[in-house]
């Protein structure tokens, strides 16, 4: 590996940090009902620092939080409370190497948890659908029908900032360091993935050497099963 320069790190070594909006230079703990049909509301008080780690506590506590929908915000109540730590608009990068030390919740038998660590292009803010509609997970710079039409696997519209209406096609692609869950009984799953749009036609791939890499296409039924989970 070539020499690299450390440009961002967080050891969470001060328990006095405040993750309220605008208080911390690196993170914000959200007050939000996330977009994936969750039964837990994210609340900032669920995120604390202890023992050199950021701790997210899930509890069976009824709580309310705003749901950010394309048609407007609404307040929702759910029977569980959890947390989300987000670095949107605080630190951006265009390449490099990332690592995180994470202790996951739950076990490999019981479902209900969906821990994840992921990055998102800065044009979109995770959990806020008015920012991701037409930007997630686009990575395209050509003016053609692919940029304008709705993708077959999503309710999202065509690319909002495309090469037809701008000098540069832009979007908010997603890179998942990990997502973990028990979606079926006793079958824990971990995925590391990159989300891009548009979906390529059958037979085309992003990479020259595709050995060991799975690429869903328009005709792939697995793609639709995945979307039901990811929302």
C-alpha positions as CSV (number, residue, x, y, z in Angstrom):
1,X,0.0,0.0,0.0
2,X,1.4,3.4,-1.0
3,X,2.1,5.9,1.7
4,X,-1.0,7.7,3.0
5,X,-1.6,10.8,5.2
6,X,-4.1,10.6,8.0
7,X,-6.8,13.3,7.4
8,X,-9.6,12.2,9.7
9,X,-9.8,10.2,12.9
10,X,-11.9,10.1,16.1
11,X,-11.0,8.2,19.2
12,X,-14.0,9.5,21.2
13,X,-11.8,10.2,24.2
14,X,-13.9,13.0,25.7
15,X,-17.3,12.1,27.2
16,X,-18.2,15.8,27.4
17,X,-18.9,16.2,23.7
18,X,-22.3,17.4,22.6
19,X,-23.7,15.8,19.4
20,X,-26.6,18.2,19.1
21,X,-26.9,20.1,15.8
22,X,-24.0,22.5,15.3
23,X,-22.2,21.5,18.5
24,X,-19.6,19.0,17.4
25,X,-17.0,19.5,14.6
26,X,-17.2,15.9,13.4
27,X,-20.6,14.4,14.2
28,X,-24.3,15.0,14.8
29,X,-26.7,12.6,16.5
30,X,-30.0,12.7,14.7
31,X,-33.6,13.1,15.9
32,X,-35.3,11.3,13.1
33,X,-37.4,8.4,11.9
34,X,-35.3,6.8,9.2
35,X,-36.7,6.0,5.8
36,X,-36.5,2.2,5.8
37,X,-39.7,1.3,7.7
38,X,-37.9,1.2,11.1
39,X,-39.7,0.5,14.3
40,X,-37.2,2.7,16.2
41,X,-36.9,6.5,16.3
42,X,-33.4,7.9,16.3
43,X,-32.9,10.3,19.2
44,X,-29.7,12.2,20.1
45,X,-29.8,11.1,23.8
46,X,-29.3,7.5,22.6
47,X,-25.7,8.4,21.5
48,X,-23.1,8.8,24.3
49,X,-19.4,8.4,24.7
50,X,-17.9,5.8,27.1
51,X,-14.5,4.1,27.4
52,X,-13.2,5.6,24.2
53,X,-16.1,4.7,22.1
54,X,-19.3,6.2,20.8
55,X,-22.1,4.1,22.2
56,X,-25.5,3.8,20.6
57,X,-28.2,2.4,22.9
58,X,-31.3,0.8,21.6
59,X,-34.2,0.5,24.1
60,X,-37.9,-0.4,24.1
61,X,-38.9,3.2,24.8
62,X,-41.7,4.8,22.9
63,X,-40.5,8.0,21.2
64,X,-41.4,10.5,18.5
65,X,-39.3,11.8,15.7
66,X,-39.7,13.7,12.4
67,X,-40.0,11.6,9.2
68,X,-38.4,13.5,6.3
69,X,-40.5,12.6,3.2
70,X,-40.4,14.0,-0.3
71,X,-43.8,15.7,0.3
72,X,-42.9,17.2,3.6
73,X,-42.0,16.4,7.2
74,X,-44.3,14.7,9.6
75,X,-44.0,13.6,13.3
76,X,-44.1,9.8,13.9
77,X,-44.2,7.7,17.0
78,X,-42.5,4.3,17.3
79,X,-42.2,1.8,20.2
80,X,-38.4,1.7,20.2
81,X,-35.6,4.2,20.4
82,X,-32.1,4.0,18.9
83,X,-29.5,6.4,17.5
84,X,-27.6,7.4,14.4
85,X,-24.3,9.3,14.3
86,X,-23.9,11.3,11.1
87,X,-21.0,13.3,9.7
88,X,-22.9,14.9,6.8
89,X,-21.4,18.2,5.6
90,X,-18.6,18.1,8.2
91,X,-15.9,16.1,6.4
92,X,-15.6,15.2,2.8
93,X,-13.1,13.2,0.8
94,X,-12.7,11.9,-2.7
95,X,-10.6,8.8,-2.2
96,X,-8.4,6.9,0.2
97,X,-8.7,4.1,2.8
98,X,-11.2,3.8,5.7
99,X,-11.4,1.6,8.8
100,X,-13.5,1.5,11.9
101,X,-13.5,-0.6,15.0
102,X,-17.1,-1.6,15.8
103,X,-18.8,-3.8,18.3
104,X,-22.1,-5.0,16.9
105,X,-25.4,-5.5,18.8
106,X,-27.5,-8.6,19.2
107,X,-26.5,-12.1,18.2
108,X,-26.6,-14.3,15.1
109,X,-30.1,-15.7,15.8
110,X,-32.5,-12.9,16.6
111,X,-33.4,-10.3,14.0
112,X,-34.5,-6.7,14.5
113,X,-31.1,-5.0,14.4
114,X,-29.7,-3.4,11.4
115,X,-26.3,-1.9,12.3
116,X,-24.4,-0.2,9.4
117,X,-21.4,2.0,8.7
118,X,-21.6,3.8,5.4
119,X,-20.6,6.8,3.4
120,X,-22.8,8.9,1.1
121,X,-22.0,11.5,-1.5
122,X,-22.4,15.0,0.0
123,X,-25.3,16.0,-2.3
124,X,-27.5,13.6,-0.4
125,X,-28.1,13.4,3.3
126,X,-29.0,9.9,4.6
127,X,-32.5,9.8,6.0
128,X,-33.7,13.0,4.3
129,X,-35.5,11.9,1.2
130,X,-35.8,15.4,-0.4
131,X,-32.0,15.4,-0.6
132,X,-31.6,11.9,-1.9
133,X,-34.5,11.8,-4.5
134,X,-32.8,12.1,-7.9
135,X,-29.3,12.0,-6.4
136,X,-29.0,8.6,-4.7
137,X,-27.2,6.6,-5.8
138,X,-26.4,8.2,-9.1
139,X,-22.9,8.3,-10.6
140,X,-23.4,9.2,-14.2
141,X,-22.2,11.9,-16.6
142,X,-23.9,11.2,-19.9
143,X,-26.9,12.9,-21.4
144,X,-29.2,10.0,-22.6
145,X,-32.3,8.2,-21.6
146,X,-30.6,6.4,-18.7
147,X,-30.1,9.8,-16.9
148,X,-33.8,10.8,-17.3
149,X,-35.8,7.8,-16.6
150,X,-36.9,6.3,-13.2
151,X,-34.8,3.3,-12.3
152,X,-36.6,-0.1,-12.5
153,X,-35.7,-1.1,-9.0
154,X,-36.5,2.1,-7.1
155,X,-39.2,4.7,-6.5
156,X,-36.6,7.4,-7.0
157,X,-36.8,9.7,-10.0
158,X,-34.2,10.1,-12.8
159,X,-30.9,11.9,-12.1
160,X,-31.6,15.3,-10.8
161,X,-28.3,16.9,-11.7
162,X,-27.5,15.3,-15.0
163,X,-25.4,16.0,-18.1
164,X,-28.5,17.1,-20.0
165,X,-29.4,20.0,-17.6
166,X,-26.0,20.8,-16.3
167,X,-22.4,20.9,-17.4
168,X,-21.6,17.8,-15.2
169,X,-23.7,14.9,-14.1
170,X,-23.6,14.6,-10.3
171,X,-25.1,12.4,-7.7
172,X,-24.8,10.8,-4.2
173,X,-23.4,7.3,-4.5
174,X,-23.2,5.1,-1.4
175,X,-20.3,2.9,-0.1
176,X,-21.3,0.5,2.7
177,X,-18.3,-0.6,4.9
178,X,-20.8,-3.0,6.4
179,X,-24.4,-3.8,7.0
180,X,-25.4,-6.6,9.3
181,X,-28.7,-8.3,10.0
182,X,-30.5,-11.6,10.6
183,X,-33.1,-11.4,7.8
184,X,-34.1,-15.0,8.0
185,X,-34.1,-17.3,11.1
186,X,-30.6,-18.3,12.1
187,X,-29.1,-16.9,8.9
188,X,-27.0,-13.8,9.8
189,X,-25.7,-11.8,6.9
190,X,-23.0,-9.2,6.4
191,X,-22.6,-7.2,3.2
192,X,-20.1,-4.7,2.0
193,X,-21.4,-2.9,-1.1
194,X,-21.3,0.1,-3.4
195,X,-24.6,1.6,-4.6
196,X,-24.5,3.1,-8.1
197,X,-27.1,4.2,-10.7
198,X,-28.0,3.7,-13.4
199,X,-28.2,-0.1,-13.4
200,X,-26.2,-1.4,-16.3
201,X,-27.9,-3.4,-19.1
202,X,-27.4,-7.2,-19.0
203,X,-23.8,-8.1,-20.0
204,X,-22.1,-4.8,-19.1
205,X,-19.9,-4.3,-16.1
206,X,-18.1,-1.5,-14.4
207,X,-14.8,-3.4,-14.2
208,X,-12.7,-5.2,-16.8
209,X,-12.1,-8.1,-14.4
210,X,-15.3,-9.1,-12.8
211,X,-14.2,-12.4,-11.2
212,X,-15.6,-12.7,-7.7
213,X,-17.7,-9.6,-8.0
214,X,-21.5,-9.8,-8.2
215,X,-23.2,-7.3,-10.5
216,X,-27.1,-7.2,-10.5
217,X,-28.7,-6.2,-13.8
218,X,-32.2,-5.3,-15.0
219,X,-33.1,-8.9,-15.4
220,X,-31.8,-10.1,-12.1
221,X,-34.6,-11.1,-9.5
222,X,-32.1,-10.9,-6.7
223,X,-31.9,-7.2,-7.2
224,X,-35.6,-6.8,-6.3
225,X,-35.3,-9.0,-3.2
226,X,-32.5,-6.8,-2.0
227,X,-34.4,-3.6,-2.5
228,X,-37.3,-4.9,-0.4
229,X,-34.8,-4.9,2.5
230,X,-33.0,-1.7,1.8
231,X,-36.0,0.5,1.1
